[in-house]
Amino acid sequence: MLKKSGSREHFVYANRMRFCVKEYGNPRGPAILMISGLAWQLTSWPESLLQNWAEQGFRVICFDNRDIGLSDKFHSQKLVNTRIAFLKAQAKLKVKANYDLFDMAKDTSELITALGLRSVHVVGASMGGMVAQILAAQHPNQVRSLGLLMTSTLDLQLPLPERHILKKL
């Protein structure tokens, strides 16, 4: 469906799941794939940024990660307490989860393929930046360039955020 903004929202099947995708700009232009952070929907990206790139001839692609927005939800009997999982990870203990960042990188790789693209410019923010780094490491032929915002390498030697930030997380 084409909207006034020149965007098109549709669904794409990849990695046995359905992902909600919103595209802007020239469908034949160089593609920029936006990978959102934890609990961000595809609508979280600044519209003016996406429109600006679209006006420059790019095909800008945003999508809802699994368990977010209109994309498929992962159903499991296991409920994961993210605060406890974070503390366990900091203590270098094994964290059991329904899926991990590597699974999300696979989702992204298969989404790129399902969209008929060979390689894309990737922009990842926060957790999406972590997914983007794994994508680039495991599927380097699919990543033309990598833009990372507010992200981490997950190295446990890195300093923690300030306490008031941790509470919000």
C-alpha positions as CSV (number, residue, x, y, z in Angstrom):
1,M,0.0,0.0,0.0
2,L,1.5,3.4,-1.0
3,K,1.1,6.2,1.5
4,K,1.3,10.0,1.1
5,S,4.9,9.9,2.5
6,G,5.9,7.6,-0.4
7,S,6.3,4.7,1.9
8,R,5.1,1.2,1.4
9,E,4.3,-1.2,4.3
10,H,4.1,-4.9,3.6
11,F,5.0,-8.3,5.1
12,V,8.0,-10.5,4.2
13,Y,8.5,-14.1,5.1
14,A,12.1,-15.0,6.3
15,N,13.5,-17.6,8.6
16,R,10.0,-19.2,8.9
17,M,8.5,-15.9,10.3
18,R,6.5,-13.0,9.0
19,F,8.1,-9.6,9.3
20,C,6.4,-6.2,8.9
21,V,8.5,-4.1,6.6
22,K,8.2,-0.4,5.6
23,E,10.1,0.9,2.6
24,Y,10.8,4.4,1.4
25,G,12.3,5.8,-1.8
26,N,13.5,4.2,-5.0
27,P,12.9,0.4,-5.1
28,R,15.9,0.2,-7.5
29,G,18.1,2.5,-5.5
30,P,21.0,1.3,-3.2
31,A,19.3,-0.2,-0.1
32,I,19.7,1.0,3.5
33,L,18.4,-1.4,6.0
34,M,17.6,-0.1,9.5
35,I,17.8,-2.5,12.4
36,S,15.9,-1.3,15.4
37,G,16.9,-1.6,19.1
38,L,15.2,-3.5,21.9
39,A,11.4,-2.8,22.0
40,W,11.6,-0.4,19.1
41,Q,9.1,-0.6,16.4
42,L,9.9,0.3,12.8
43,T,8.1,3.6,13.5
44,S,10.7,4.6,16.0
45,W,13.1,5.9,13.3
46,P,12.8,9.7,12.6
47,E,10.6,10.1,9.5
48,S,12.7,13.1,8.4
49,L,15.9,11.0,8.3
50,L,14.2,8.2,6.3
51,Q,12.6,10.7,3.9
52,N,15.8,12.5,3.4
53,W,17.6,9.4,2.3
54,A,14.7,8.4,0.1
55,E,14.8,11.8,-1.6
56,Q,18.5,11.1,-2.3
57,G,17.6,8.0,-4.3
58,F,18.1,5.3,-1.7
59,R,15.7,2.4,-1.0
60,V,15.3,2.7,2.8
61,I,14.0,-0.4,4.6
62,C,12.8,-0.5,8.2
63,F,11.3,-3.6,9.8
64,D,9.9,-4.8,13.1
65,N,12.2,-7.5,14.7
66,R,10.6,-10.7,15.9
67,D,8.3,-10.1,18.9
68,I,7.9,-6.4,18.0
69,G,5.1,-4.5,16.4
70,L,3.3,-6.3,13.6
71,S,6.0,-9.0,13.1
72,D,5.5,-12.5,14.3
73,K,5.6,-13.2,18.0
74,F,7.8,-15.9,19.5
75,H,5.5,-18.1,21.7
76,S,7.2,-20.0,24.5
77,Q,6.3,-21.3,27.9
78,K,9.6,-19.8,29.2
79,L,9.3,-16.3,30.5
80,V,12.7,-14.5,30.6
81,N,13.3,-11.8,33.3
82,T,15.5,-9.4,31.4
83,R,16.9,-7.8,34.6
84,I,18.0,-11.2,36.0
85,A,19.4,-12.2,32.6
86,F,21.4,-9.0,32.4
87,L,22.8,-9.5,35.9
88,K,23.7,-13.1,35.0
89,A,25.5,-12.0,31.8
90,Q,27.5,-9.5,33.8
91,A,28.5,-12.2,36.2
92,K,29.5,-14.3,33.2
93,L,26.8,-16.9,33.9
94,K,24.9,-18.8,31.2
95,V,21.7,-17.0,30.3
96,K,18.8,-19.1,29.0
97,A,16.6,-17.3,26.5
98,N,14.1,-18.1,23.8
99,Y,16.5,-16.8,21.2
100,D,19.6,-14.6,21.0
101,L,21.2,-11.9,18.9
102,F,22.7,-14.5,16.5
103,D,19.1,-15.7,15.8
104,M,18.1,-12.1,15.1
105,A,21.1,-11.7,12.7
106,K,19.9,-14.8,10.9
107,D,16.4,-13.2,10.6
108,T,18.0,-10.1,9.1
109,S,20.2,-12.0,6.7
110,E,17.2,-14.0,5.5
111,L,15.1,-10.9,5.3
112,I,17.7,-9.3,3.0
113,T,17.6,-12.4,0.7
114,A,13.7,-12.5,0.8
115,L,13.7,-8.8,-0.3
116,G,15.7,-9.9,-3.4
117,L,18.8,-7.9,-2.3
118,R,22.5,-9.1,-2.5
119,S,24.0,-6.4,-0.2
120,V,22.7,-3.4,1.8
121,H,24.0,-0.5,3.8
122,V,23.1,-1.4,7.4
123,V,22.3,1.0,10.2
124,G,21.8,-0.5,13.6
125,A,20.8,1.3,16.8
126,S,21.3,0.0,20.3
127,M,20.5,-3.8,20.3
128,G,20.0,-3.4,16.5
129,G,23.7,-2.3,16.3
130,M,24.7,-5.5,18.1
131,V,22.6,-7.5,15.6
132,A,24.2,-5.5,12.7
133,Q,27.7,-6.4,14.0
134,I,26.9,-10.1,14.0
135,L,25.3,-9.8,10.6
136,A,28.4,-8.1,9.2
137,A,30.7,-10.7,10.8
138,Q,28.7,-13.8,9.7
139,H,27.4,-12.5,6.3
140,P,30.0,-10.0,5.1
141,N,28.9,-10.2,1.5
142,Q,25.4,-8.9,2.5
143,V,26.8,-5.7,4.2
144,R,28.1,-2.9,2.0
145,S,28.7,-0.5,5.0
146,L,27.9,-0.5,8.6
147,G,26.5,2.5,10.7
148,L,26.3,1.9,14.4
149,L,24.4,4.1,16.9
150,M,24.4,3.8,20.7
151,T,25.6,0.2,20.6
152,S,28.1,-2.1,22.2
153,T,30.2,-5.2,21.3
154,L,28.8,-7.0,24.4
155,D,32.4,-7.3,25.7
156,L,31.9,-8.0,29.4
157,Q,35.0,-5.9,30.2
158,L,33.3,-2.7,29.1
159,P,32.1,-0.4,31.8
160,L,28.4,-0.6,32.8
161,P,26.0,2.3,32.2
162,E,25.4,4.6,35.1
163,R,22.9,3.3,37.8
164,H,20.0,5.6,36.8
165,I,20.4,4.3,33.2
166,L,20.5,0.7,34.3
167,K,17.2,1.1,36.2
168,K,15.5,2.4,33.1
169,L,16.9,-0.5,31.0
